[in-house]
Amino acid sequence: ASAAIKRYVELGNALNATALDAIGTKYVCLLNATELKAIHPPSLKLASLDPSACSQETKNLLYQKAKEAFSDQHHSPAYYELILPYLGGAPAADLKVLSKDDVNMNVSTFVTLRRDALM
């Protein structure tokens, strides 16, 4: 799967919402840093991914993409639900801002947060 994804990107194809849905949660963790950086942030609005099983580096990169993708809804009550699957990559500063929005975070989400961000 990793080789197929790499070849797809090498051929100049974009990692847009359609490609991300095809890759899916099962293979999103196989993307390398270059491929993750090539993701067009608005694509995350249309894709359904769960990077919880990915490496911390992957979570960090996907969080930054998701933060950018949903930035226009940052002050919306729906923002937390949109960014929720990507919170495992959130830095401390972003968690502090989120905490001021009085979100109701469940324990299963809390335990997936970056340890260094919580400390």
C-alpha positions as a printed Julia matrix, in Angstrom:
119×3 Matrix{Float64}:
   0.0    0.0     0.0
   2.85   2.37    0.83
   4.47   1.8    -2.55
   1.16   2.38   -4.35
   0.57   5.64   -2.49
   4.13   6.78   -3.16
   3.76   6.01   -6.88
   0.42   7.81   -7.01
   2.01  10.97   -5.59
   5.13  10.63   -7.77
   2.87  10.66  -10.84
   1.78  14.14   -9.82
  -1.57  13.2    -8.33
  -2.81  15.28   -5.44
  -3.7   13.94   -2.03
  -7.14  15.5    -2.17
 -10.34  14.37   -0.42
 -10.98  11.6    -2.95
  -7.46  10.22   -2.55
  -7.62  10.5     1.24
 -10.91   8.61    1.35
  -9.38   5.92   -0.86
  -6.31   5.72    1.4
  -8.55   5.8     4.45
  -7.72   5.49    8.09
  -6.16   2.08    7.53
  -3.32   3.47    5.39
  -3.05   7.13    6.36
  -0.36   6.19    8.86
   1.81   4.93    5.96
   2.16   8.43    4.51
   5.61   9.89    4.95
   6.26  13.5     6.0
   6.57  14.71    2.4
   3.26  13.12    1.44
   1.55  14.48    4.55
   2.8   17.97    3.8
   1.37  17.64    0.27
  -2.17  17.22    1.6
  -4.31  20.19    0.63
  -5.82  21.26    4.01
  -9.4   21.81    2.72
  -9.39  18.15    1.68
  -9.63  17.21    5.35
 -13.06  18.86    5.46
 -14.36  16.18    3.09
 -12.27  13.19    4.17
 -13.0   11.01    7.16
  -9.73  10.06    8.85
  -8.77   8.79   12.28
  -5.02   9.15   12.82
  -5.13   7.86   16.42
  -3.02   4.78   15.57
  -0.38   6.79   13.68
   3.06   7.88   14.84
   3.3   11.09   16.83
   4.98  12.83   13.89
   2.06  11.91   11.63
  -0.45  13.09   14.23
   1.41  16.39   14.59
   1.46  17.02   10.83
  -2.19  16.04   10.36
  -3.22  18.25   13.28
  -1.55  21.26   11.64
  -3.35  20.48    8.36
  -6.68  20.06   10.16
  -6.19  23.27   12.14
  -5.66  25.13    8.88
  -8.59  23.35    7.21
 -11.04  24.26    9.94
  -9.63  27.69   10.85
 -12.63  29.45    9.34
 -14.82  27.69   11.91
 -12.56  28.24   14.92
 -15.17  30.31   16.77
 -18.01  27.96   15.85
 -19.35  25.48   18.42
 -18.75  22.75   15.81
 -14.99  23.43   15.71
 -14.19  21.01   18.52
 -16.07  18.16   16.82
 -14.29  18.87   13.52
 -10.78  18.98   15.03
 -11.4   16.14   17.5
  -9.88  13.25   15.45
  -6.66  15.25   15.07
  -6.18  16.45   18.68
  -3.51  13.8    19.33
  -1.12  16.14   17.5
  -2.15  19.39   19.18
   0.58  21.41   20.95
   0.06  22.8    24.46
  -0.74  26.32   23.27
  -3.63  25.05   21.14
  -4.98  22.9    23.98
  -4.96  25.94   26.25
  -6.96  27.94   23.72
  -9.37  25.06   23.29
  -9.83  24.74   27.06
 -11.03  28.35   27.2
 -13.84  27.4    24.82
 -15.31  25.2    27.58
 -15.33  22.01   25.51
 -16.52  18.76   27.02
 -13.64  16.34   26.35
 -14.17  12.7    27.21
 -11.48  10.61   28.87
 -10.8    8.5    25.77
  -9.87  11.68   23.88
  -7.87  13.07   26.79
  -5.6   10.0    26.96
  -4.71  10.39   23.27
  -3.3   13.9    23.73
   0.43  14.54   23.49
   2.06  13.97   26.87
   4.42  16.91   26.4
   1.46  19.15   25.57
  -0.38  18.14   28.71
   2.61  18.66   30.93
